[in-house]
Amino acid sequence: MDVQRQIEGVGRSVELRGSEDEAALTVTQEYDVPVEDLWDACTDADRIPRWFLPITGELREGGTYQLEGNAGGRVLRCDPPRSFRVTWEYGGEVSEVEVRLTALSDTRSRFALTHFAPLNDFWARFGPGATGIGWEMGLLGLRQHLSSGVDVPPEAQEWAASEEARRFMELSGRLWGRAHAAAGADPEEAAAAAERTIAAYTATPEEGSASGT
């Protein structure tokens, strides 16, 4: 796996919305597939598990969904093949996620995901990386699936505990720290939050882990 190539292929930005007590963190990546194929990969219940997580529910506007072992919520808006917005209900917290797809040509598309996160104690401790790293792990699976047409292999879970994965998380976490500072956060506080997030994601089973999307 080319970790550096994947890291360099992802765009990251953070917008702090003090008046609304929330932050909007956006992750983007381009893929060599038509926008219709990208939409199908992101919204078809039979295809999502091939690169992300098993999912159940009614994947339509007004419906609900549940990702196995992760978040669930409601489908607030659906505009195929351009965008959808859902609530993201996980760990007792409720936020929202919006996905926007753009056709760059007949064979190339851009994926953009914005997670609207509350500016709470969790954010103060970990910053955008706690969510950003998790989404980047998902985009890694999406790139593998779209480029090969096959499912992400079962050994991908083993890869998540490898030194290569640790390097991926460290690079991603520090770049989210930089995006946090670029959005107006104190640079030292943003860097410290990024290091706490990296430590949580890369902790060994004996040390325990606080990671999660």
N, C-alpha and C positions, 0 to 999 in steps of 0.2 A: 504494500500500500504506500502510495506517495503522499505522506503526511504533509510535507511542505507545499505540494501542489494544491491540495485541498484547502489548506489554511489560506493560501494566497488567492484562491478562487472565490472566497466568501467575502461579502461586504458586511460591515457591522456599523451601526449608528445608534446613538442614544439621544432621546429628547426628554429633558426634565420638565415636567409641567407642574410647577409649584402651586399655581392657583387651583389646579385640579387634584393635587395630592397624588399624582401618578407619574410614571415614567413610561415612555414608549421606546422599546428596543426593537430594532429592525435588523433582520438577517436576510441577505440576498445571495442568489447564485444563478448562473446561466447554464442551460443544458442544451445539448444538440438534439432536441426533439421538437416536434410541432406542439403548439400550445394545447391542442386537444388531447394529445397523449399525456402531457404533464398534468392536465386537469384530471384525466382519468386515474392517473397514478395517485393523486392526492385526495380523490373523493370516492373511489369505488371500494366498497367494503371487502370485496374479495382480493383486491390488489394492495390495499394499504398494509396488510400483514406481511406482504412480500418484502417490504423494506423498512417498516416501522414497528407497529404493534398490532395484535389482534384487536378488532373493533366490532362492536355490536350496536344496534339501534337503527333509527330511521334517518338516514343521511340525506335529509331534504330540509328546506326552509320550514321552521316550526317543529322539526323533529328533535330527538335527543340522541346522544351517542355516549359510549363508554369504551375507553381504551383499557385493555386488560392490564391491571396492576398500576394504572396511572390515572389520568384525569378523565372526567366526563363533563357533560354539559348540554346546552341547547344550541341548535343551529339558528342563529339570529337572522342571517341573510345569506342568500345564495344566488349568484348571477353567473351561470356557466357561459363560457369557460374562463371568465375574468376574475371572479373573486368570491370569497365566502367569509363569514364572520361567525364565531362561536363563543360561548362562554367557556371558560377553562376553570373547572371546579376541582380543586386538589388540596388535600391536607387541611380542609376547613377554610381555605381561602377561595375567593371567586375573582377572577380577572377575565379579560377577553383577548381573543386572538383573531387577527384578520390576515388572510392570505390573498395576495394579488398576483395574477399571472399576466404576463405581457408577451405577445408574439413579436419577436424581433425580426423574424423572416419566416418562410414556410417551414424551415427545419431547425429553428433555434428560438428558445423562449427564456424569459426571466421569471424566476420565482422570488417573491418577496413576502416575508412573514413578519408581522408586527405584533408583539406581545405587549399589552397595556397592563403594566404591573403596578400595584399600590406602593406608595412610598411609606413602608411600614418598618418595623424593627428588623425584619428579615432582610429587607433591601439595605438598610443602614449597615448591617453586618457584612453582607455578601455582595451587594451591588448587582449589576446586570449579568455578571458572569454565571451566577447560579442558574439562571434561566438560559442564557446565551449558549453556554457549553452544551447543555442538553439538546437544544435545537440544532446545534452544529453536528452533534452525533447523528441526529435524524437525517440531516442533509447529506451526511456521508453515506448513509444507507441508501438514500434516494439516488445519489449519483451512481453508486455501484449498480443499482437496479436498472436505471435508465440506460447506462452505458453498455450493460451486458444482456439485459432482458431476462435475467434469471433472478431467483430469490436471493436475498442476503443469507448466506449459509449459517447453519446452526453454530459453527465455531466462532461466529462474530461475537457471541457473549464471552467466549474465552479471550478473544482479542481485547475486549474492554479492560481486562486485567493485565495486559501486556505492557512492557516498557514503551512500545511504540504508541499505545493508547495514552499512556501517561504523558508522553511528550506532546501528543495532540492536544490533550486537555490543558497542559501548561501553556502552550503557545496560544491557544484560544482564550484562556483565562486572562492572560496578560494583555492581549489585544482588546478584550472587553474592558479591561481597566483603562486603557488608553482612550477608548471611545467614551467611557464614563467621564474622564477628565476633560475631553474635548467638548463635552456637553455642558461643562461649567462646574463640575464637582471639583473639590479640592484635590489636586494631583496626588498628594501623599495619602489622603484618605482613600482615594480611588485605587491606588496601588495596593494599599493594605487590605482593602476589601477583596481585591483580585487574588491576593496571596491566600487569604482565608478560604476563598472559594476553591482554589486549586488544591489546597490541603484537604478539603472535604471530599473532592472528587477523586483524589489519588490516594486516599488513606487505604491501608491494607485492611483485610477483614478483621485482624486482631486489633487494629487501631479504631475501627468503626468509621462510618462515612455518613455525611449529612447531605450528600448530593441528591439531586432530583430536578426534573424539568419544572 
